[in-house]
Amino acid sequence: MIELMPLWMFLAVCLVILLGYPVAFSLAGTALAFAAIGLATGTFDAAFLHALPNRLYGTMVNQTLVAVPLFVFMGVMLEKSRLAEDLLDNMAKAFGGLRGGLGISVVLVGMLLAASTGIVGATVVTMGLMSLPTLLQRGYSPALASGTICATGTLGQIIPPSIALVLLGDTLSSAYAQAQLSQGIFTPKTVSVGDLFVGALIPGLLLVAFYCLYMGWRARDSISDFAPALSTPGKDVSAFELARSLLPPLLLIVAVLGSILSGIATPTEAAGVGAFGALLLALVRGQLKIAVLRNVMDSTTQTTAMVFMILIGATVFSLVFRGFGGDDLVASLFEALPGGLIGATLTVMLLIFVLGFILDFIEITFVVVPIVGPVLLTMGLDPIWLGVMIAVNLQTSFLTPPFGFALFYLRGVAPKEVLTSDIYRGVAPFVLIQICLLLLLSLWPSLVTWLPEQLY
């Protein structure tokens, strides 16, 4: 029973979260309860809890995590500047001659919003309000229309700059250093958020291409002409109108990603550039008002506080987990699995996929990755490849019921004629597409590792 205490801890925290308690307090409360049991029975060393203040201080002064509130600010500010409306209208006109053109334009606009904002909720709500009624009017089935919007909104998880990649990069950096130290490497190599950004570019673009191909395939047998919704029917979009709506987000993307890829700025510094660029765009569009700025600051503070509270709870959980010998237990379990490294990797990916049904990507990143990451990296996995695989896998957590947040976001703004069952059926093919991408990246890891090798 004592040897399996780490597993009981993990099961207990999942149960507490399912009961509806806040994640951050569930993690910390469960861990402290098990620590008290361990202290009472003499099976837990209190020295692990003595390390907690230093761990929390290290979290608060972590330069990488400064990028989180900056990227959140950038995303919320761009949402308030109503950039997506012009983009969707003009892209729909530009793709008007294609079957499934409106659906493809939704995917492409979602890609640009993902690279500009990286906030799933903002993208899903914005696209749901603007494009879902139009998709339904143009003959798209409720399932296809809602599935397209939900899946497109999750592109912000894999296309950089992504908050998920920032959090994963910081967690994997610690896990990689720990794995190398356990192997006796006292001058360890590092993996950064920028490395994950570069590694995620090709998989992110592949996912966009797969979504577009799926839209074209679904459109081929439709009796509808799939004409996009034109604000002025019969009028094509001019090159000037298209450039005016495309250039602002493209310039922002180039400023943020270009500064990272060229080595001019760190991801944290680039996040500052992005936040300032979002302010300028809002100013140019006449949306930079006191009320808007206050709303943006409130949203940024709430989101950032949630992330850091979960991180603090996960830190407490991780310390107690290690105090009960959880690292050794996980390592022994992985070594006993058939298939060696392949079996261990497949097990972790299946575990993350299943946990995505009940946990958010932040909880999985802060709780599961620090536990399994060092073991997998010690066994020889490339940290960039592992990070991108986890990011794509975590993307499915937004689309899988019962707690898929993209489903909740769209349900809140969808018309009454769109049933919840339509939304669930609509996202199923896109989840399969994401799983196919995982298989593709497993067979050809160079899709992830090639670009970082060329740049660095």
Phi, psi and omega in degrees: 000316181294320181295330181266011182304320177301321179292321177296323176301313182297316179295321181295318182291325176296320180294317180297320179295319179296333178286351173103007180281151180303140187299312184301315182284333175295316180297308183292316182296315179298316181297315181293325177296316178291325177297320178297319177297318180295320178294322181291328182263358179075022182252006181224135181268122182295345180299333178295322178288335177296335180280352185299314180302318179294322178297315182293322178295320177298325177294317184292331182258010180291117184293328181297320183288348175297336180294336184299303180295330180291316178291323177297315178302315180300314182295315181293320180296320178293325177298317182288338180281358175059037180292326186294330184297311178296319181300309184295318182298312184285324177292324178297320177294319183296327181260021185296334183277354183263144171290129186077015185299322181293318177297319178296320179295324177298317180296315182293320176295320177299323177297315180294320177294323179297317180286343180263323187246312181075012181250114186297311184302315181297317182293314182296314181295315180298311180292325179295318179292321187272318192254336183298312177301322181291318177301318180294320180294329183272009173100001176289140177292151178304323181293312181295317182296312182290322178296320179298315182292315180298313182293321179296322179298331182279355178300336178296348178281331187245332180275120181288155000281125185240134177297323179299319179290327176297312180294318178296319181298317179293318181293316181291329177300315178294318181296321181293318177297318179297319180296319181289322178296324178293340177266005180083016178266105187263002169236070190291150171287163182240156171232133187244171175298322178300322177299317179293322177302312182294316181295333183274351185298306182295313176302321179297316179292324176299319180296319176299316179298319179296320177299315181296319178297321178296319178298316178296322180293319179291333183279344191295328184257005186281145176281345179281152178279356178054033177292139179290161179282117180260134176293331173231093187308136177087354181256124178283156178282138178277159178299325180293316180297318181294316180294322182295326180274332183274324188298315182304309179293325180295318178297321179294318179298316180296319181296319183282301183290322181298320180292329178285311184294328181278351180083006180290323185224152171282165177303324179294316178295320178295328176296322175297320176298318180295319179297318179293320177297322177296322176298317180296318180297318178297322179294315181297324182274003177074023183255359183276083180245163183301315181296318179295315181297321178295319179297317180296316181295321178297312180297318180297316181296316181297313181295316181296318178298321179297314181299314184287328175294320176295320179298319178295315178298320179293327178296316177298315180299316182297319180297314180293321179301315179291325179298331177271008179081028183296324180299314180294322179296314179297317180299317180293322177296317180294320180293331181278348182290142175290144178096358176062231183297320180296316179296320179294317180296316179298320179297316180296318180296320177294321179297314180296320179297316180292317179297334178298342177288334187237343183240155176278161182298330181293315179297317180296319180297317186275338184256308187281314185299316178297337180278311186269336184302306181303322181294313181295320180291326175295328180283351171118007180288148174286128185294326180291316178299316180297318180297317181290321177299317178295321180297316178295320179296317179295335179300328181292338183295339178281344187247356185257125177291160006271350188247027177290114188294327178298326178294319179294317181301314183288323179301327182289337183242356183284149175297160184296332182289345176272111182279157176299324178296327176297317180296316181296316179293326183291327183277343184303313179298326181288327173296319177297322177297318179294322177294321177298322177296320177300316178297319179297316179291332177290320181285326181232079180300339181295341174300334178264316191272342186297310184295316175301323179295323180289322184280326185244000000 
